[in-house]
Amino acid sequence: MQLDINEIKKILPHRPPMLLVDRILEIEPFKSATGLKNITMNEPQFLGHFPDNPIMPGVLLLEAMAQVGGIALLYEEKYRGLVPLFGGMDNIKFKKPVVPGDQLITKAEITKVHGLFGRLHTDGYVDDVLVASADFTFALKDPNEK
């Protein structure tokens, strides 16, 4: 099953410029998802990172990859409206720069869940070459709770 940007916006609370997933190519709710992010020169981070040699900042790559996992987490109706939060990041590896014109394909797998907490593994690819990977600890929070 694929999800377009309109479906993604119904699931994730993020909005541009922080919405970093353009399409979900495959999803198995609460298990895994594969997402696509088109990297384009007109994104605001490239004004300063770096104007003469644009490279997608690693922190935004991590955010894009985590958002794919967030869609797998929040897809089921009973989880809609919860906010996915980082609890930690481990085993982060950047293998190759990601630049405008690239398509980042993220494969995210939920590896552990305990209540509203868990772990997520992600791998990011450009042209079938691994460019980044990370493990995330997450929490799902009700935005109405203080």
PyMOL commands that place a pseudoatom at each C-alpha (Angstrom):
pseudoatom trace, name=CA, resn=MET, resi=1, chain=A, elem=C, hetatm=0, pos=[0.000, 0.000, 0.000]
pseudoatom trace, name=CA, resn=GLN, resi=2, chain=A, elem=C, hetatm=0, pos=[1.285, 3.495, -0.873]
pseudoatom trace, name=CA, resn=LEU, resi=3, chain=A, elem=C, hetatm=0, pos=[0.472, 6.806, 0.812]
pseudoatom trace, name=CA, resn=ASP, resi=4, chain=A, elem=C, hetatm=0, pos=[0.671, 10.194, -0.883]
pseudoatom trace, name=CA, resn=ILE, resi=5, chain=A, elem=C, hetatm=0, pos=[1.503, 13.487, 0.828]
pseudoatom trace, name=CA, resn=ASN, resi=6, chain=A, elem=C, hetatm=0, pos=[-2.151, 14.159, 1.710]
pseudoatom trace, name=CA, resn=GLU, resi=7, chain=A, elem=C, hetatm=0, pos=[-2.390, 10.843, 3.585]
pseudoatom trace, name=CA, resn=ILE, resi=8, chain=A, elem=C, hetatm=0, pos=[0.977, 11.476, 5.255]
pseudoatom trace, name=CA, resn=LYS, resi=9, chain=A, elem=C, hetatm=0, pos=[-0.291, 14.841, 6.540]
pseudoatom trace, name=CA, resn=LYS, resi=10, chain=A, elem=C, hetatm=0, pos=[-3.262, 13.065, 8.140]
pseudoatom trace, name=CA, resn=ILE, resi=11, chain=A, elem=C, hetatm=0, pos=[-0.832, 10.850, 10.090]
pseudoatom trace, name=CA, resn=LEU, resi=12, chain=A, elem=C, hetatm=0, pos=[2.178, 13.006, 11.034]
pseudoatom trace, name=CA, resn=PRO, resi=13, chain=A, elem=C, hetatm=0, pos=[1.853, 16.292, 12.928]
pseudoatom trace, name=CA, resn=HIS, resi=14, chain=A, elem=C, hetatm=0, pos=[4.810, 17.793, 10.985]
pseudoatom trace, name=CA, resn=ARG, resi=15, chain=A, elem=C, hetatm=0, pos=[4.366, 20.499, 8.344]
pseudoatom trace, name=CA, resn=PRO, resi=16, chain=A, elem=C, hetatm=0, pos=[6.819, 22.117, 5.895]
pseudoatom trace, name=CA, resn=PRO, resi=17, chain=A, elem=C, hetatm=0, pos=[9.623, 22.832, 6.224]
pseudoatom trace, name=CA, resn=MET, resi=18, chain=A, elem=C, hetatm=0, pos=[9.834, 20.023, 8.814]
pseudoatom trace, name=CA, resn=LEU, resi=19, chain=A, elem=C, hetatm=0, pos=[7.693, 17.475, 6.965]
pseudoatom trace, name=CA, resn=LEU, resi=20, chain=A, elem=C, hetatm=0, pos=[10.456, 15.381, 5.377]
pseudoatom trace, name=CA, resn=VAL, resi=21, chain=A, elem=C, hetatm=0, pos=[8.583, 12.497, 3.747]
pseudoatom trace, name=CA, resn=ASP, resi=22, chain=A, elem=C, hetatm=0, pos=[7.027, 12.878, 0.283]
pseudoatom trace, name=CA, resn=ARG, resi=23, chain=A, elem=C, hetatm=0, pos=[5.555, 9.402, -0.206]
pseudoatom trace, name=CA, resn=ILE, resi=24, chain=A, elem=C, hetatm=0, pos=[5.238, 6.074, 1.561]
pseudoatom trace, name=CA, resn=LEU, resi=25, chain=A, elem=C, hetatm=0, pos=[6.027, 3.265, -0.871]
pseudoatom trace, name=CA, resn=GLU, resi=26, chain=A, elem=C, hetatm=0, pos=[5.131, 0.374, 1.460]
pseudoatom trace, name=CA, resn=ILE, resi=27, chain=A, elem=C, hetatm=0, pos=[3.708, 0.112, 4.945]
pseudoatom trace, name=CA, resn=GLU, resi=28, chain=A, elem=C, hetatm=0, pos=[2.961, -2.659, 7.392]
pseudoatom trace, name=CA, resn=PRO, resi=29, chain=A, elem=C, hetatm=0, pos=[1.314, -0.759, 10.260]
pseudoatom trace, name=CA, resn=PHE, resi=30, chain=A, elem=C, hetatm=0, pos=[3.141, -0.865, 13.586]
pseudoatom trace, name=CA, resn=LYS, resi=31, chain=A, elem=C, hetatm=0, pos=[5.887, -2.980, 11.966]
pseudoatom trace, name=CA, resn=SER, resi=32, chain=A, elem=C, hetatm=0, pos=[7.649, -1.250, 9.064]
pseudoatom trace, name=CA, resn=ALA, resi=33, chain=A, elem=C, hetatm=0, pos=[7.486, 1.342, 6.315]
pseudoatom trace, name=CA, resn=THR, resi=34, chain=A, elem=C, hetatm=0, pos=[9.477, 2.428, 3.273]
pseudoatom trace, name=CA, resn=GLY, resi=35, chain=A, elem=C, hetatm=0, pos=[9.386, 6.120, 2.434]
pseudoatom trace, name=CA, resn=LEU, resi=36, chain=A, elem=C, hetatm=0, pos=[10.685, 8.507, -0.198]
pseudoatom trace, name=CA, resn=LYS, resi=37, chain=A, elem=C, hetatm=0, pos=[12.059, 12.033, 0.223]
pseudoatom trace, name=CA, resn=ASN, resi=38, chain=A, elem=C, hetatm=0, pos=[12.999, 14.051, -2.856]
pseudoatom trace, name=CA, resn=ILE, resi=39, chain=A, elem=C, hetatm=0, pos=[15.969, 16.259, -2.020]
pseudoatom trace, name=CA, resn=THR, resi=40, chain=A, elem=C, hetatm=0, pos=[15.552, 19.556, -3.879]
pseudoatom trace, name=CA, resn=MET, resi=41, chain=A, elem=C, hetatm=0, pos=[17.717, 22.673, -4.096]
pseudoatom trace, name=CA, resn=ASN, resi=42, chain=A, elem=C, hetatm=0, pos=[14.831, 24.953, -3.098]
pseudoatom trace, name=CA, resn=GLU, resi=43, chain=A, elem=C, hetatm=0, pos=[14.773, 23.598, 0.490]
pseudoatom trace, name=CA, resn=PRO, resi=44, chain=A, elem=C, hetatm=0, pos=[15.739, 26.255, 3.065]
pseudoatom trace, name=CA, resn=GLN, resi=45, chain=A, elem=C, hetatm=0, pos=[18.656, 24.336, 4.617]
pseudoatom trace, name=CA, resn=PHE, resi=46, chain=A, elem=C, hetatm=0, pos=[20.670, 24.685, 1.425]
pseudoatom trace, name=CA, resn=LEU, resi=47, chain=A, elem=C, hetatm=0, pos=[20.842, 28.478, 1.821]
pseudoatom trace, name=CA, resn=GLY, resi=48, chain=A, elem=C, hetatm=0, pos=[23.478, 27.891, 4.481]
pseudoatom trace, name=CA, resn=HIS, resi=49, chain=A, elem=C, hetatm=0, pos=[24.525, 24.215, 4.276]
pseudoatom trace, name=CA, resn=PHE, resi=50, chain=A, elem=C, hetatm=0, pos=[26.476, 24.876, 2.104]
pseudoatom trace, name=CA, resn=PRO, resi=51, chain=A, elem=C, hetatm=0, pos=[25.696, 27.506, -0.570]
pseudoatom trace, name=CA, resn=ASP, resi=52, chain=A, elem=C, hetatm=0, pos=[28.537, 26.475, -2.897]
pseudoatom trace, name=CA, resn=ASN, resi=53, chain=A, elem=C, hetatm=0, pos=[28.381, 22.747, -2.111]
pseudoatom trace, name=CA, resn=PRO, resi=54, chain=A, elem=C, hetatm=0, pos=[24.860, 21.834, -0.895]
pseudoatom trace, name=CA, resn=ILE, resi=55, chain=A, elem=C, hetatm=0, pos=[24.719, 18.793, 1.385]
pseudoatom trace, name=CA, resn=MET, resi=56, chain=A, elem=C, hetatm=0, pos=[21.650, 17.623, 3.310]
pseudoatom trace, name=CA, resn=PRO, resi=57, chain=A, elem=C, hetatm=0, pos=[22.424, 18.168, 7.022]
pseudoatom trace, name=CA, resn=GLY, resi=58, chain=A, elem=C, hetatm=0, pos=[22.802, 14.910, 8.934]
pseudoatom trace, name=CA, resn=VAL, resi=59, chain=A, elem=C, hetatm=0, pos=[20.278, 15.975, 11.556]
pseudoatom trace, name=CA, resn=LEU, resi=60, chain=A, elem=C, hetatm=0, pos=[17.645, 16.446, 8.824]
pseudoatom trace, name=CA, resn=LEU, resi=61, chain=A, elem=C, hetatm=0, pos=[18.508, 13.069, 7.310]
pseudoatom trace, name=CA, resn=LEU, resi=62, chain=A, elem=C, hetatm=0, pos=[17.897, 11.520, 10.732]
pseudoatom trace, name=CA, resn=GLU, resi=63, chain=A, elem=C, hetatm=0, pos=[14.619, 13.404, 11.085]
pseudoatom trace, name=CA, resn=ALA, resi=64, chain=A, elem=C, hetatm=0, pos=[13.451, 12.295, 7.619]
pseudoatom trace, name=CA, resn=MET, resi=65, chain=A, elem=C, hetatm=0, pos=[14.322, 8.691, 8.410]
pseudoatom trace, name=CA, resn=ALA, resi=66, chain=A, elem=C, hetatm=0, pos=[12.589, 8.820, 11.800]
pseudoatom trace, name=CA, resn=GLN, resi=67, chain=A, elem=C, hetatm=0, pos=[9.443, 10.284, 10.213]
pseudoatom trace, name=CA, resn=VAL, resi=68, chain=A, elem=C, hetatm=0, pos=[9.080, 7.199, 8.024]
pseudoatom trace, name=CA, resn=GLY, resi=69, chain=A, elem=C, hetatm=0, pos=[9.102, 5.128, 11.201]
pseudoatom trace, name=CA, resn=GLY, resi=70, chain=A, elem=C, hetatm=0, pos=[6.644, 7.562, 12.750]
pseudoatom trace, name=CA, resn=ILE, resi=71, chain=A, elem=C, hetatm=0, pos=[4.197, 6.875, 9.940]
pseudoatom trace, name=CA, resn=ALA, resi=72, chain=A, elem=C, hetatm=0, pos=[4.432, 3.132, 10.598]
pseudoatom trace, name=CA, resn=LEU, resi=73, chain=A, elem=C, hetatm=0, pos=[3.773, 3.838, 14.283]
pseudoatom trace, name=CA, resn=LEU, resi=74, chain=A, elem=C, hetatm=0, pos=[0.870, 6.245, 13.827]
pseudoatom trace, name=CA, resn=TYR, resi=75, chain=A, elem=C, hetatm=0, pos=[-0.874, 4.703, 10.826]
pseudoatom trace, name=CA, resn=GLU, resi=76, chain=A, elem=C, hetatm=0, pos=[-3.472, 2.776, 12.834]
pseudoatom trace, name=CA, resn=GLU, resi=77, chain=A, elem=C, hetatm=0, pos=[-6.430, 4.937, 13.814]
pseudoatom trace, name=CA, resn=LYS, resi=78, chain=A, elem=C, hetatm=0, pos=[-5.979, 4.292, 17.558]
pseudoatom trace, name=CA, resn=TYR, resi=79, chain=A, elem=C, hetatm=0, pos=[-2.547, 5.994, 17.432]
pseudoatom trace, name=CA, resn=ARG, resi=80, chain=A, elem=C, hetatm=0, pos=[-3.569, 8.981, 15.285]
pseudoatom trace, name=CA, resn=GLY, resi=81, chain=A, elem=C, hetatm=0, pos=[-3.103, 12.278, 17.051]
pseudoatom trace, name=CA, resn=LEU, resi=82, chain=A, elem=C, hetatm=0, pos=[-0.216, 11.070, 19.221]
pseudoatom trace, name=CA, resn=VAL, resi=83, chain=A, elem=C, hetatm=0, pos=[3.092, 12.890, 18.826]
pseudoatom trace, name=CA, resn=PRO, resi=84, chain=A, elem=C, hetatm=0, pos=[6.197, 10.769, 18.200]
pseudoatom trace, name=CA, resn=LEU, resi=85, chain=A, elem=C, hetatm=0, pos=[9.158, 11.998, 20.276]
pseudoatom trace, name=CA, resn=PHE, resi=86, chain=A, elem=C, hetatm=0, pos=[12.842, 11.039, 20.264]
pseudoatom trace, name=CA, resn=GLY, resi=87, chain=A, elem=C, hetatm=0, pos=[14.047, 9.352, 23.423]
pseudoatom trace, name=CA, resn=GLY, resi=88, chain=A, elem=C, hetatm=0, pos=[17.505, 8.709, 22.021]
pseudoatom trace, name=CA, resn=MET, resi=89, chain=A, elem=C, hetatm=0, pos=[19.568, 7.833, 18.966]
pseudoatom trace, name=CA, resn=ASP, resi=90, chain=A, elem=C, hetatm=0, pos=[22.217, 5.121, 18.695]
pseudoatom trace, name=CA, resn=ASN, resi=91, chain=A, elem=C, hetatm=0, pos=[24.425, 3.485, 16.076]
pseudoatom trace, name=CA, resn=ILE, resi=92, chain=A, elem=C, hetatm=0, pos=[24.252, 6.529, 13.799]
pseudoatom trace, name=CA, resn=LYS, resi=93, chain=A, elem=C, hetatm=0, pos=[26.314, 6.149, 10.651]
pseudoatom trace, name=CA, resn=PHE, resi=94, chain=A, elem=C, hetatm=0, pos=[26.634, 8.521, 7.707]
pseudoatom trace, name=CA, resn=LYS, resi=95, chain=A, elem=C, hetatm=0, pos=[28.170, 6.740, 4.721]
pseudoatom trace, name=CA, resn=LYS, resi=96, chain=A, elem=C, hetatm=0, pos=[27.780, 9.205, 1.843]
pseudoatom trace, name=CA, resn=PRO, resi=97, chain=A, elem=C, hetatm=0, pos=[26.569, 12.808, 1.426]
pseudoatom trace, name=CA, resn=VAL, resi=98, chain=A, elem=C, hetatm=0, pos=[23.008, 13.358, 0.244]
pseudoatom trace, name=CA, resn=VAL, resi=99, chain=A, elem=C, hetatm=0, pos=[22.649, 16.250, -2.192]
pseudoatom trace, name=CA, resn=PRO, resi=100, chain=A, elem=C, hetatm=0, pos=[19.947, 18.025, -4.208]
pseudoatom trace, name=CA, resn=GLY, resi=101, chain=A, elem=C, hetatm=0, pos=[18.644, 15.774, -6.974]
pseudoatom trace, name=CA, resn=ASP, resi=102, chain=A, elem=C, hetatm=0, pos=[18.889, 12.655, -4.811]
pseudoatom trace, name=CA, resn=GLN, resi=103, chain=A, elem=C, hetatm=0, pos=[15.920, 10.544, -3.740]
pseudoatom trace, name=CA, resn=LEU, resi=104, chain=A, elem=C, hetatm=0, pos=[16.308, 9.294, -0.191]
pseudoatom trace, name=CA, resn=ILE, resi=105, chain=A, elem=C, hetatm=0, pos=[14.596, 5.930, 0.287]
pseudoatom trace, name=CA, resn=THR, resi=106, chain=A, elem=C, hetatm=0, pos=[14.211, 5.040, 3.959]
pseudoatom trace, name=CA, resn=LYS, resi=107, chain=A, elem=C, hetatm=0, pos=[13.439, 1.575, 5.249]
pseudoatom trace, name=CA, resn=ALA, resi=108, chain=A, elem=C, hetatm=0, pos=[12.196, 1.745, 8.833]
pseudoatom trace, name=CA, resn=GLU, resi=109, chain=A, elem=C, hetatm=0, pos=[11.487, -1.220, 11.080]
pseudoatom trace, name=CA, resn=ILE, resi=110, chain=A, elem=C, hetatm=0, pos=[9.962, -1.098, 14.544]
pseudoatom trace, name=CA, resn=THR, resi=111, chain=A, elem=C, hetatm=0, pos=[12.133, -3.500, 16.529]
pseudoatom trace, name=CA, resn=LYS, resi=112, chain=A, elem=C, hetatm=0, pos=[10.627, -3.230, 20.008]
pseudoatom trace, name=CA, resn=VAL, resi=113, chain=A, elem=C, hetatm=0, pos=[7.460, -1.825, 21.567]
pseudoatom trace, name=CA, resn=HIS, resi=114, chain=A, elem=C, hetatm=0, pos=[6.520, -1.569, 25.221]
pseudoatom trace, name=CA, resn=GLY, resi=115, chain=A, elem=C, hetatm=0, pos=[3.331, 0.427, 25.709]
pseudoatom trace, name=CA, resn=LEU, resi=116, chain=A, elem=C, hetatm=0, pos=[3.921, 3.809, 24.083]
pseudoatom trace, name=CA, resn=PHE, resi=117, chain=A, elem=C, hetatm=0, pos=[7.723, 3.402, 24.051]
pseudoatom trace, name=CA, resn=GLY, resi=118, chain=A, elem=C, hetatm=0, pos=[9.960, 1.471, 21.717]
pseudoatom trace, name=CA, resn=ARG, resi=119, chain=A, elem=C, hetatm=0, pos=[12.875, 1.168, 19.312]
pseudoatom trace, name=CA, resn=LEU, resi=120, chain=A, elem=C, hetatm=0, pos=[13.116, 1.780, 15.591]
pseudoatom trace, name=CA, resn=HIS, resi=121, chain=A, elem=C, hetatm=0, pos=[15.880, 0.863, 13.120]
pseudoatom trace, name=CA, resn=THR, resi=122, chain=A, elem=C, hetatm=0, pos=[16.267, 2.861, 9.896]
pseudoatom trace, name=CA, resn=ASP, resi=123, chain=A, elem=C, hetatm=0, pos=[18.431, 2.600, 6.791]
pseudoatom trace, name=CA, resn=GLY, resi=124, chain=A, elem=C, hetatm=0, pos=[18.556, 5.360, 4.168]
pseudoatom trace, name=CA, resn=TYR, resi=125, chain=A, elem=C, hetatm=0, pos=[19.503, 4.690, 0.562]
pseudoatom trace, name=CA, resn=VAL, resi=126, chain=A, elem=C, hetatm=0, pos=[20.214, 6.756, -2.553]
pseudoatom trace, name=CA, resn=ASP, resi=127, chain=A, elem=C, hetatm=0, pos=[20.346, 4.761, -5.810]
pseudoatom trace, name=CA, resn=ASP, resi=128, chain=A, elem=C, hetatm=0, pos=[20.358, 1.523, -3.753]
pseudoatom trace, name=CA, resn=VAL, resi=129, chain=A, elem=C, hetatm=0, pos=[23.512, 2.630, -1.896]
pseudoatom trace, name=CA, resn=LEU, resi=130, chain=A, elem=C, hetatm=0, pos=[23.329, 2.875, 1.903]
pseudoatom trace, name=CA, resn=VAL, resi=131, chain=A, elem=C, hetatm=0, pos=[23.920, 6.524, 2.872]
pseudoatom trace, name=CA, resn=ALA, resi=132, chain=A, elem=C, hetatm=0, pos=[22.863, 6.532, 6.540]
pseudoatom trace, name=CA, resn=SER, resi=133, chain=A, elem=C, hetatm=0, pos=[21.534, 4.295, 9.299]
pseudoatom trace, name=CA, resn=ALA, resi=134, chain=A, elem=C, hetatm=0, pos=[20.369, 4.816, 12.870]
pseudoatom trace, name=CA, resn=ASP, resi=135, chain=A, elem=C, hetatm=0, pos=[18.476, 3.289, 15.753]
pseudoatom trace, name=CA, resn=PHE, resi=136, chain=A, elem=C, hetatm=0, pos=[15.953, 5.469, 17.576]
pseudoatom trace, name=CA, resn=THR, resi=137, chain=A, elem=C, hetatm=0, pos=[14.279, 5.177, 20.946]
pseudoatom trace, name=CA, resn=PHE, resi=138, chain=A, elem=C, hetatm=0, pos=[10.831, 6.746, 20.757]
pseudoatom trace, name=CA, resn=ALA, resi=139, chain=A, elem=C, hetatm=0, pos=[7.878, 7.689, 22.891]
pseudoatom trace, name=CA, resn=LEU, resi=140, chain=A, elem=C, hetatm=0, pos=[4.347, 8.402, 21.685]
pseudoatom trace, name=CA, resn=LYS, resi=141, chain=A, elem=C, hetatm=0, pos=[2.776, 11.274, 23.631]
pseudoatom trace, name=CA, resn=ASP, resi=142, chain=A, elem=C, hetatm=0, pos=[-0.750, 12.596, 23.846]
pseudoatom trace, name=CA, resn=PRO, resi=143, chain=A, elem=C, hetatm=0, pos=[-0.402, 16.291, 22.927]
pseudoatom trace, name=CA, resn=ASN, resi=144, chain=A, elem=C, hetatm=0, pos=[-3.109, 17.187, 25.464]
pseudoatom trace, name=CA, resn=GLU, resi=145, chain=A, elem=C, hetatm=0, pos=[-1.136, 15.774, 28.412]
pseudoatom trace, name=CA, resn=LYS, resi=146, chain=A, elem=C, hetatm=0, pos=[1.148, 18.200, 30.218]
for i in range(1, 146): cmd.bond("trace and resi %d" % i, "trace and resi %d" % (i + 1))
show_as sticks, trace
zoom trace
